[in-house]
Amino acid sequence: MKKYYTLLLMATFFSFIELNAQDDTEEENPLTISGSVDTYYKYDFSGDENIGTSFASEHNSFSIGMLNLIASQEIGKAAFVGDISFGPRGQSQSLLNAGADDNSFHIQNLYVAYQLSEKVTVTGGYMGTFVGYEVISPTGNFNYSTSYLFTNGPFQNAGLKFDFALSDKVGLMVGLFNDWNEYQDFSSSKDVGIQLSFSPADGMDIYLNMITGENSGTEFDLTAGLQLSESFYLGVNAATYGANEEAKLFNTADDTGFVGVALYPQISISESTSLGLRYENFTARGTEDDLNINAFTFSGNISAGPLTFIPELRYDSASEDIFTDSDNELTGGAFQFVAAAVYSF
Amino acid sequence: MRFGLLIMAVFFDLFGLKQSEFKYDENGHILFYEVIESELSHAQLIDNAQKLMLPSKKMSNNRNGHFEKASSIRLYRKSLGKSPHGELDFSIMLEVKDNRYRYIIKDFVFYPMKRNRYGKFERIKHKASLLKEKVAEPDKLWTQHKNTILTKVDKVIENIKREMAVIKHEESKPEGIKINDDW
């Protein structure tokens, strides 16, 4: 009889464990922890750091990008995101040193959001910028090095924004922000940001962005992601930026700032492998001569589960001799190779 | 004999063989379907179905005892922490006829998710795929998801059966104290 009881107890015990495991899977909207780790090797054929990319800057070195840790949760109508980063990419290369002791706060995103109605959401805090195609996180970009448009645009915008879902396909964001990339705004004026988004079909997203402020200048930006077939994708970014000598809400000077366009055709050749080109034409406007750069970046994305390997070749050609060659002479072109690995979790 | 049955019960329990499996319609699509005879009246079944299906803000309607609503479950990767892998949409249909009803749970479509530039996870809409294609893949993650999905569907079915069996009781007025002369 004792054996019967023992077996019954065992059955009950294992049933209890199974029940708890099932309950665990049913948990609604738990705290989400995600992020990434990236590392790279770069070789510039001039023998020195040459191309002005935001990340992947260190020549002939096995270097690190960043450790990115993101906590987020959505419960009911409320949500938060806390996104911290450690490493060159996530500190000095993308964040201003905010404190007197030259420490950044490591914060890429720190905001709360509340859904006021089915069509309106309010978000407040420090957020990755809504402007531009490329982002700081290496998991959000196809290429490992970055475009000039990315490097010269805003990285983060702290502020308060309202998102309006005007229809299933059209959205509008209006916000009031600190000057670019500032945890704390010391100026009295604020930037105004507007984004009009349009999604005519699944896989097609078009954004028209504008951010303007007396101190920050004015940037107009078009960003689009177009999945044109199952295997072919085209990204588009075009932007213009200007800043007046005198502070004005709208900055229209044509002898400052920049203008540029970048195209990102990408093709999937298998489930785990894609090839892509970034072509960028970028002009830095000046009071006398403008500086024009054409940049060609060929990248592969080879995935093995959460790990993506990115081999990359990049050639930049400038209208003036702004690069150096292997003899340390000024030249108009620069060529580099990058091999990067990005792990996403 | 009894000992043998007990051993079998423990064996099935330990190895999870009582876990339900995906069911497929004639076109090979995943579908859960059952006709249930009830002792309740047609009106009572309609009333129960309305209460069960109408609170949903999503799609819902009632045409001749036909109710339908959309539902969704989020599937997580569980490694260091939990991060969303994607969302599974499906529809729940409930039909009442005479003294019986039937449920049909179908149209399982999986949307993978990725982090957007603000650190939030969002659907990759153009990468939607039918669930049957995903569970056909020899993938450890999808084996975990399969259990999550089946558990969720079991709970949905259990809830339908429980709510459809509810008998409406007429609220009886509390009787006041009556002072009777004949005491």
Contacts between the chains, C-beta under 8 A, distances in Angstrom:
chain1	res1	chain2	res2	distance
A	3	B	3	7.8
A	4	B	3	7.3
A	4	B	6	6.4
A	7	B	6	5.5
A	7	B	7	7.2
A	7	B	10	5.4
A	8	B	6	7.3
A	10	B	10	6.3
A	11	B	9	6.3
A	11	B	10	4.7
A	11	B	13	5.1
A	11	B	14	7.9
A	14	B	13	5.8
A	14	B	14	5.6
A	15	B	13	5.9
A	18	B	13	7.9
A	18	B	16	6.9
A	22	B	147	7.9
A	22	B	151	4.7
A	25	B	147	6.9
A	25	B	148	4.3
A	25	B	151	5.9
A	25	B	152	7.9
A	26	B	148	7.9
A	26	B	151	6.7
A	26	B	152	6.9
A	26	B	155	7.2
A	29	B	74	7.5
A	30	B	76	7.5
A	30	B	82	5.1
A	31	B	81	7.3
A	31	B	82	7.4
A	32	B	81	6.7
A	32	B	82	5.8
A	32	B	83	5.3
A	32	B	84	6.5
A	32	B	121	7.1
A	33	B	80	6.1
A	33	B	81	2.8
A	33	B	82	7.0
A	33	B	83	6.6
A	34	B	81	7.1
A	34	B	83	4.0
A	34	B	115	6.5
A	34	B	121	7.7
A	70	B	115	7.1
A	70	B	119	4.9
A	72	B	119	6.1
A	72	B	120	6.2
A	72	B	121	7.5
A	79	B	120	7.3
A	81	B	118	6.5
A	81	B	119	4.3
A	81	B	120	6.0
A	83	B	119	4.4
A	108	B	119	7.3
A	109	B	118	6.0
A	109	B	119	4.5
A	111	B	118	7.6
A	127	B	118	5.6
A	128	B	117	4.8
A	128	B	118	5.5
A	128	B	119	7.1
A	129	B	117	7.8
A	130	B	117	7.6
A	135	B	117	4.7
A	137	B	115	7.3
A	137	B	117	7.7
A	139	B	114	7.9
A	139	B	115	6.8
A	140	B	115	7.2
A	140	B	116	8.0
A	140	B	117	6.1
A	202	B	125	4.2
A	202	B	126	4.3
A	202	B	128	7.5
A	203	B	125	6.7
A	203	B	126	3.0
A	227	B	126	5.0
A	345	B	77	7.9
A	345	B	79	5.9
A	345	B	80	5.7
A	345	B	83	6.9
